[in-house]
């Protein structure tokens, strides 16, 4: 009974907190765009060291066999880096779909393996044994480049718990992907 009461209270609190921040499709799109900006900015050094998308992808993924969702997200980041899109321009124009689909992929991987690192999205093993590459180093960015939940946490703040973050992710996905 105590667990059920705690679960009910947590559900109410989470729905109030998430709905206060993401209420519409536009709110979900802007949240995805802000998280995408964090992701894209972290990849700028890798972009600067390459001449085309294939080299960019190879620099980031190495021998990993990238997924469709991962490739689409990297392609969006590459194009925004190539076009020197400002953060404001991305917030105005980014539809958030590639980020939402990548989040869905990572969320599904986490469901299958609760210890997943999220690297499966880009063909990694998901267990932190390889692919520890962080283009600009941990001191500049708190997230590994492939940790999309971490990029979202940069928006909601480090105090956002796993349950709140998962509720926010579900909200973004439901608004942007209609799932």
C-alpha positions as a Markdown table, in Angstrom:
| # | Residue | x | y | z |
|---|---|---|---|---|
| 1 | Unk | 0.0 | 0.0 | 0.0 |
| 2 | Unk | 2.8 | 2.4 | 0.9 |
| 3 | Unk | 4.5 | 1.7 | -2.5 |
| 4 | Unk | 1.2 | 2.4 | -4.3 |
| 5 | Unk | 0.7 | 5.7 | -2.5 |
| 6 | Unk | 4.3 | 6.7 | -3.2 |
| 7 | Unk | 3.8 | 5.9 | -6.9 |
| 8 | Unk | 0.6 | 7.9 | -7.0 |
| 9 | Unk | 2.2 | 10.9 | -5.4 |
| 10 | Unk | 5.2 | 10.7 | -7.7 |
| 11 | Unk | 3.0 | 10.4 | -10.8 |
| 12 | Unk | 1.0 | 13.5 | -9.8 |
| 13 | Unk | 4.1 | 15.5 | -9.1 |
| 14 | Unk | 5.8 | 14.4 | -12.3 |
| 15 | Unk | 2.8 | 15.2 | -14.5 |
| 16 | Unk | 2.5 | 18.7 | -12.9 |
| 17 | Unk | 6.2 | 19.4 | -13.3 |
| 18 | Unk | 6.5 | 18.1 | -16.9 |
| 19 | Unk | 3.3 | 19.7 | -18.0 |
| 20 | Unk | 4.4 | 23.0 | -16.6 |
| 21 | Unk | 7.4 | 22.9 | -18.9 |
| 22 | Unk | 6.1 | 21.1 | -22.0 |
| 23 | Unk | 2.5 | 21.6 | -22.7 |
| 24 | Unk | 2.2 | 21.8 | -26.5 |
| 25 | Unk | 3.8 | 20.4 | -29.6 |
| 26 | Unk | 5.7 | 23.7 | -30.0 |
| 27 | Unk | 7.1 | 23.3 | -26.4 |
| 28 | Unk | 8.2 | 19.8 | -27.2 |
| 29 | Unk | 9.8 | 21.0 | -30.5 |
| 30 | Unk | 11.7 | 23.8 | -28.7 |
| 31 | Unk | 12.9 | 21.4 | -25.9 |
| 32 | Unk | 14.1 | 19.0 | -28.5 |
| 33 | Unk | 15.8 | 21.9 | -30.4 |
| 34 | Unk | 17.6 | 23.1 | -27.2 |
| 35 | Unk | 18.8 | 19.6 | -26.5 |
| 36 | Unk | 19.9 | 19.2 | -30.1 |
| 37 | Unk | 21.9 | 22.4 | -29.9 |
| 38 | Unk | 23.8 | 20.9 | -26.9 |
| 39 | Unk | 24.4 | 17.8 | -28.9 |
| 40 | Unk | 25.4 | 19.7 | -32.1 |
| 41 | Unk | 27.8 | 22.1 | -30.3 |
| 42 | Unk | 29.6 | 19.2 | -28.7 |
| 43 | Unk | 30.3 | 17.8 | -32.2 |
| 44 | Unk | 31.8 | 21.0 | -33.6 |
| 45 | Unk | 35.5 | 20.0 | -33.0 |
| 46 | Unk | 34.9 | 16.7 | -34.8 |
| 47 | Unk | 33.2 | 18.6 | -37.6 |
| 48 | Unk | 36.2 | 21.0 | -37.9 |
| 49 | Unk | 38.5 | 18.0 | -38.4 |
| 50 | Unk | 36.6 | 16.5 | -41.3 |
| 51 | Unk | 35.7 | 17.4 | -44.9 |
| 52 | Unk | 32.4 | 15.6 | -45.5 |
| 53 | Unk | 29.6 | 13.7 | -43.7 |
| 54 | Unk | 31.2 | 10.3 | -44.2 |
| 55 | Unk | 34.4 | 11.5 | -42.5 |
| 56 | Unk | 32.4 | 13.2 | -39.7 |
| 57 | Unk | 30.5 | 10.0 | -39.0 |
| 58 | Unk | 33.7 | 7.9 | -39.1 |
| 59 | Unk | 35.4 | 10.3 | -36.7 |
| 60 | Unk | 32.5 | 10.0 | -34.2 |
| 61 | Unk | 31.5 | 6.4 | -34.7 |
| 62 | Unk | 34.8 | 4.7 | -35.7 |
| 63 | Unk | 34.1 | 1.0 | -36.4 |
| 64 | Unk | 30.5 | 1.2 | -35.0 |
| 65 | Unk | 27.8 | 0.4 | -37.5 |
| 66 | Unk | 25.5 | 3.4 | -37.1 |
| 67 | Unk | 21.7 | 3.0 | -37.0 |
| 68 | Unk | 19.3 | 4.9 | -39.2 |
| 69 | Unk | 18.2 | 7.0 | -36.3 |
| 70 | Unk | 21.8 | 7.8 | -35.3 |
| 71 | Unk | 22.8 | 8.6 | -38.9 |
| 72 | Unk | 19.8 | 10.9 | -39.3 |
| 73 | Unk | 20.6 | 12.8 | -36.1 |
| 74 | Unk | 24.3 | 13.1 | -37.0 |
| 75 | Unk | 23.3 | 14.2 | -40.5 |
| 76 | Unk | 21.1 | 17.0 | -39.0 |
| 77 | Unk | 24.0 | 18.1 | -36.7 |
| 78 | Unk | 26.5 | 18.0 | -39.6 |
| 79 | Unk | 24.2 | 20.1 | -41.8 |
| 80 | Unk | 23.7 | 22.7 | -39.1 |
| 81 | Unk | 27.4 | 22.8 | -38.5 |
| 82 | Unk | 28.2 | 23.1 | -42.2 |
| 83 | Unk | 25.6 | 25.9 | -42.6 |
| 84 | Unk | 26.9 | 27.6 | -39.5 |
| 85 | Unk | 23.4 | 27.8 | -38.1 |
| 86 | Unk | 23.0 | 29.9 | -35.0 |
| 87 | Unk | 21.4 | 28.5 | -31.9 |
| 88 | Unk | 18.5 | 31.0 | -32.4 |
| 89 | Unk | 18.0 | 29.8 | -36.0 |
| 90 | Unk | 17.9 | 26.2 | -34.8 |
| 91 | Unk | 15.4 | 27.0 | -32.1 |
| 92 | Unk | 13.2 | 28.7 | -34.8 |
| 93 | Unk | 13.5 | 26.0 | -37.5 |
| 94 | Unk | 14.5 | 22.6 | -36.1 |
| 95 | Unk | 11.5 | 20.3 | -36.2 |
| 96 | Unk | 12.9 | 18.0 | -33.5 |
| 97 | Unk | 11.9 | 14.8 | -35.3 |
| 98 | Unk | 15.4 | 13.3 | -35.6 |
| 99 | Unk | 16.2 | 14.0 | -32.0 |
| 100 | Unk | 12.8 | 12.5 | -30.9 |
| 101 | Unk | 13.4 | 9.4 | -33.0 |
| 102 | Unk | 16.9 | 9.0 | -31.5 |
| 103 | Unk | 15.5 | 9.4 | -28.0 |
| 104 | Unk | 12.9 | 6.7 | -28.7 |
| 105 | Unk | 15.7 | 4.4 | -29.9 |
| 106 | Unk | 17.7 | 5.1 | -26.8 |
| 107 | Unk | 14.7 | 4.7 | -24.6 |
| 108 | Unk | 13.9 | 1.3 | -26.2 |
| 109 | Unk | 17.6 | 0.2 | -25.7 |
| 110 | Unk | 17.4 | 1.3 | -22.0 |
| 111 | Unk | 14.2 | -0.8 | -21.6 |
| 112 | Unk | 16.0 | -3.9 | -22.9 |
| 113 | Unk | 19.2 | -3.1 | -21.0 |
| 114 | Unk | 18.8 | -0.8 | -17.9 |
| 115 | Unk | 22.6 | -0.4 | -17.8 |
| 116 | Unk | 22.8 | 0.9 | -21.3 |
| 117 | Unk | 25.1 | 3.9 | -22.0 |
| 118 | Unk | 23.1 | 5.0 | -25.0 |
| 119 | Unk | 25.8 | 4.3 | -27.5 |
| 120 | Unk | 23.7 | 1.7 | -29.3 |
| 121 | Unk | 22.0 | 4.5 | -31.2 |
| 122 | Unk | 25.3 | 5.0 | -33.1 |
| 123 | Unk | 26.2 | 1.3 | -33.3 |
| 124 | Unk | 28.1 | 1.1 | -30.0 |
| 125 | Unk | 27.9 | -1.8 | -27.6 |
| 126 | Unk | 26.0 | 0.2 | -24.9 |
| 127 | Unk | 28.2 | -1.1 | -22.2 |
| 128 | Unk | 31.0 | 1.6 | -22.1 |
| 129 | Unk | 33.7 | -0.9 | -23.2 |
| 130 | Unk | 34.5 | 1.0 | -26.3 |
| 131 | Unk | 33.7 | 4.3 | -28.0 |
| 132 | Unk | 34.6 | 6.5 | -25.1 |
| 133 | Unk | 35.4 | 9.2 | -27.5 |
| 134 | Unk | 34.3 | 12.7 | -26.4 |
| 135 | Unk | 35.4 | 15.2 | -29.1 |
| 136 | Unk | 36.0 | 18.1 | -26.8 |
| 137 | Unk | 36.6 | 16.5 | -23.5 |
| 138 | Unk | 34.7 | 16.1 | -20.3 |
| 139 | Unk | 35.8 | 19.4 | -18.9 |
| 140 | Unk | 33.9 | 21.4 | -21.7 |
| 141 | Unk | 30.8 | 19.2 | -21.7 |
| 142 | Unk | 29.3 | 17.1 | -19.0 |
| 143 | Unk | 27.8 | 14.6 | -21.5 |
| 144 | Unk | 29.3 | 12.1 | -23.8 |
| 145 | Unk | 28.2 | 13.1 | -27.3 |
| 146 | Unk | 25.9 | 10.1 | -27.6 |
| 147 | Unk | 24.1 | 10.6 | -24.3 |
| 148 | Unk | 20.9 | 12.3 | -25.4 |
| 149 | Unk | 19.3 | 12.0 | -22.0 |
| 150 | Unk | 22.3 | 14.0 | -20.6 |
| 151 | Unk | 21.8 | 16.7 | -23.2 |
| 152 | Unk | 18.1 | 16.9 | -22.2 |
| 153 | Unk | 19.2 | 17.1 | -18.5 |
| 154 | Unk | 21.2 | 20.2 | -19.5 |
| 155 | Unk | 17.8 | 21.8 | -20.1 |
| 156 | Unk | 15.8 | 20.4 | -17.2 |
| 157 | Unk | 18.8 | 20.8 | -14.8 |
| 158 | Unk | 20.9 | 18.2 | -12.9 |
| 159 | Unk | 18.2 | 18.0 | -10.2 |
| 160 | Unk | 15.8 | 16.5 | -12.7 |
| 161 | Unk | 15.4 | 12.9 | -11.6 |
| 162 | Unk | 15.3 | 9.9 | -13.9 |
| 163 | Unk | 11.5 | 9.7 | -13.5 |
| 164 | Unk | 11.0 | 13.4 | -14.4 |
| 165 | Unk | 13.4 | 13.1 | -17.3 |
| 166 | Unk | 11.7 | 9.9 | -18.6 |
| 167 | Unk | 8.3 | 11.7 | -18.3 |
| 168 | Unk | 9.7 | 14.6 | -20.3 |
| 169 | Unk | 11.1 | 12.3 | -22.9 |
| 170 | Unk | 7.7 | 10.5 | -23.2 |
| 171 | Unk | 6.0 | 13.9 | -23.6 |
| 172 | Unk | 8.4 | 15.1 | -26.3 |
| 173 | Unk | 8.0 | 11.8 | -28.2 |
| 174 | Unk | 4.2 | 11.8 | -27.9 |
| 175 | Unk | 4.0 | 15.3 | -29.3 |
| 176 | Unk | 6.6 | 15.0 | -32.0 |
| 177 | Unk | 6.1 | 11.4 | -33.1 |
| 178 | Unk | 2.4 | 10.9 | -32.2 |
| 179 | Unk | 3.2 | 7.6 | -30.4 |
